Amino acid sequence: MKSLYYRVILITLAVIFISSMLGFLASNIYYHMKLKPYNDEKLVSIAENMKSFIEFDPSGMEPYLRNAAALGYEIYVTDGQAESHFYGSSFRGQDLDKSDIKLVLDGSIYHGVAQYPNKPFITGFFENRLSNTVGVPVHASGKTFALFMRPDVLLQFGELRTFFALIGLLTIVISIVLFLVSTRYIVKPITRLTEATKRLAQGNYNLRLTTGRRDEIGQLAEHFMTMSRELERVDTARQQFVSNVSHEIQSPLTSIQGFAKVLSQVDLSQEERLQYASIVEAESRHLSMLSKQLLLLSSLEQGEEALNKKKFSLRSDVRQAVEMLQWQLEENNLLLKLSVPETISVHGDQVLLMQVWTNLLSNAVNHIPSGRSIEVYAEEMPSHIRVVISDSGEGIAPEHLPYLFDRFYRVDRARERDSGRTGLGLAIVKRVVQLHEGTIEVSSAPGAGTSFTVTLPKL
């Protein structure tokens, strides 16, 4: 398989060749359509001047024609019989028809240049043939001659043609050499990108492509570096996720196995047996909740096609979430203030958004001390709906805020693990909000409580 470098070179050479051929054909067509009739008319005028001079001084016909040939013309003079003379360079093809000679001897003008047949790859201007001439009748010394003439291109334009040919050849050669160098400059970063792609496919994400270019290739290198960093982040997150899932599953499984083994002992008291059985049940519930939330996260990763959107009342949805947590509110002696107008409607997946309100309210209930308060506030803006769930708890330290929505992240790992919570709730909340093309933000400070602000676009 040819490399890109050689492909570019071959394409360039092909373009030069094809463009040269097309340029020649276009020029040749222009010559046949425009220049050939003009050239024929000009040559006829010159031949008429020769005729006038010869007829004015028939005795000087011979030296005059030799001088004219020396100035750059090819001339053929004939009486149609035995007498024929050539002056100047010889014609490449003596293909003049006898009928054309008779035509001129009878007093007509021969327009061989204008009537010369069109040929795609042959320019008539350089065709050194007798048929490609102009002819006029000449009367001298009591006889009638047919004078045929055309310019001697080699004599008139020989040096100039060589000069332009040399210019064209050097232009092509120098262009090819410069293009060889410039193509390597273009292809070299792509070669580096190819090598970097191979290393990336092997799992090496620590790549650095240094380029100061600001063209499309430079942008491609920058985008490649961005992709590499993102893949590295995703791979790290994947490994961390697998590690966290393994840990979350292994801990309850270890407890279940251990206590199941203890329960098999026959000398346990009824009280101990009930205690160990309750622990096994609690760990089983934790595993069940973990598996359900992992499945939910997996389904949410499918994107917007997983949503079942419809229009519903926000207030009734939030009230339903509050009712589900009513016993916890009363048990912890918590005050809840609900400020959600009945006029606000949301267009979205009601089941998934219920997960948002339930998770945020449940977090507030489980993290604030007894006797504190929770407030749910909503307002309708011109382009979106804003829902704020805030509490008057102890707040969260600033160093934890950037990681709250990461999977399995816990501010107090020991306390959260004992509560049976999985650490996936806020990750699910953020994904649900993103699928609804909304945003979620958190603000908190130690001793000042915590506020989660959910923004959803209006229908």
HUUR-V243600 format. One record per helix or strand of 2 or more residues. SS is the DSSP state (~ for helix, > for strand). FROM is the first residue (numbers start at 1). TO is the last residue. If there is no record, write none. Layout:
ss = [SS | SS]
from = [FROM | FROM]
to = [TO | TO]
This chain:
ss = [~ | ~ | > | > | ~ | > | ~ | > | > | ~ | ~ | ~ | ~ | > | ~ | ~ | > | > | ~ | > | > | ~ | ~ | ~ | > | >]
from = [4 | 58 | 73 | 84 | 98 | 110 | 124 | 134 | 143 | 153 | 216 | 270 | 304 | 309 | 314 | 326 | 335 | 345 | 350 | 373 | 384 | 398 | 413 | 425 | 439 | 450]
to = [56 | 70 | 78 | 87 | 105 | 111 | 126 | 140 | 151 | 201 | 263 | 300 | 306 | 313 | 324 | 331 | 339 | 349 | 367 | 380 | 391 | 401 | 419 | 435 | 444 | 457]
